[in-house]
Amino acid sequence: GHVFLALGWACWKAYLSRPETDNTRTCGMAVLGCALRGSRPEEALSVLEGHLAVLRRHWPHEEEASHHSQINRAICLFGLGRNDEALVLWREIYARDVAIFGSSQERTLLDGNNLGMSLNKLELYDEARSLLRDQLLPAARRSL
């Protein structure tokens, strides 16, 4: 809420003067983007897109950070009602999770669930049902 937003702005203002390659500055940018999602989602999306651009420019091999940035962008797009764009990201995120971590990993299941919610929101019920029934449910049972 308000405290998170205040902390986001404080992080950004405290580290803005540092070079773009400074990791703390980049983390402050991510915190601000996430904090803005609830009250100012359009601004949040701009900040999150800038954050991803900085990551790709200065830390192209930091896949974990880029992955989290993509998740934050997908959540923001979904919140803005830009569901088609969010769906594209959720498909990429889920495919990457399956390829790297396997289908039974907790984060894969969470991102698969987000993909399913996105499919459902776009009324792609057959695909959502297939994903949940044929992929996520068996993977979740294996991980128990």
Backbone hydrogen bonds, N-H to C=O, Kabsch-Sander energy under -0.5 kcal/mol:
donor,donor_aa,acceptor,acceptor_aa,energy
5,L,1,G,-2.0
6,A,2,H,-2.5
7,L,3,V,-2.7
8,G,4,F,-2.5
9,W,5,L,-2.5
10,A,6,A,-2.4
11,C,7,L,-2.7
12,W,8,G,-2.2
13,K,9,W,-2.9
14,A,10,A,-2.4
15,Y,11,C,-1.7
16,L,12,W,-1.3
18,R,15,Y,-1.5
22,D,19,P,-2.2
26,T,22,D,-1.9
27,C,23,N,-2.5
28,G,24,T,-2.3
29,M,25,R,-1.8
30,A,26,T,-1.8
31,V,27,C,-2.4
32,L,28,G,-2.4
33,G,29,M,-2.4
34,C,30,A,-2.4
35,A,31,V,-2.4
36,L,32,L,-2.2
37,R,33,G,-0.9
38,G,35,A,-0.5
40,R,36,L,-2.9
44,A,40,R,-2.3
45,L,41,P,-2.4
46,S,42,E,-1.7
47,V,43,E,-2.3
48,L,44,A,-3.1
49,E,45,L,-2.5
50,G,46,S,-2.1
51,H,47,V,-2.5
52,L,48,L,-2.3
53,A,49,E,-2.0
54,V,50,G,-2.3
55,L,51,H,-2.4
56,R,52,L,-2.6
57,R,53,A,-2.0
58,H,54,V,-2.7
59,W,55,L,-2.5
62,E,59,W,-1.8
63,E,61,H,-1.7
66,S,62,E,-1.9
67,H,63,E,-2.6
68,H,64,E,-2.2
69,S,65,A,-2.1
70,Q,66,S,-2.4
71,I,67,H,-2.1
72,N,68,H,-2.4
73,R,69,S,-2.1
74,A,70,Q,-2.6
75,I,71,I,-2.5
76,C,72,N,-2.1
77,L,73,R,-2.9
78,F,74,A,-2.5
79,G,75,I,-2.3
80,L,76,C,-1.7
81,G,78,F,-1.4
82,R,77,L,-2.4
83,N,81,G,-1.5
86,A,82,R,-2.1
87,L,83,N,-2.6
88,V,84,D,-1.6
89,L,85,E,-1.7
90,W,86,A,-2.9
91,R,87,L,-2.4
92,E,88,V,-1.9
93,I,89,L,-3.1
94,Y,90,W,-2.6
95,A,91,R,-2.4
96,R,92,E,-2.3
97,D,93,I,-2.4
98,V,94,Y,-2.6
99,A,95,A,-2.2
100,I,96,R,-2.5
101,F,97,D,-3.1
102,G,97,D,-1.0
102,G,98,V,-1.0
105,Q,102,G,-0.7
109,L,105,Q,-2.2
110,L,106,E,-2.5
111,D,107,R,-2.6
112,G,108,T,-2.4
113,N,109,L,-2.2
114,N,110,L,-2.1
115,L,111,D,-2.1
116,G,112,G,-2.5
117,M,113,N,-2.4
118,S,114,N,-2.1
119,L,115,L,-2.6
120,N,116,G,-2.4
121,K,117,M,-2.5
122,L,118,S,-1.6
123,E,120,N,-1.8
124,L,119,L,-3.0
125,Y,123,E,-1.1
128,A,124,L,-2.4
129,R,125,Y,-3.0
130,S,126,D,-2.4
131,L,127,E,-2.5
132,L,128,A,-2.6
133,R,129,R,-3.1
134,D,130,S,-2.4
135,Q,130,S,-0.6
135,Q,131,L,-1.5
136,L,131,L,-2.6
137,L,132,L,-2.5
139,A,135,Q,-1.6
140,A,136,L,-2.8
141,R,137,L,-2.3
142,R,138,P,-2.0
143,S,139,A,-1.5
144,L,140,A,-0.6
144,L,141,R,-0.8
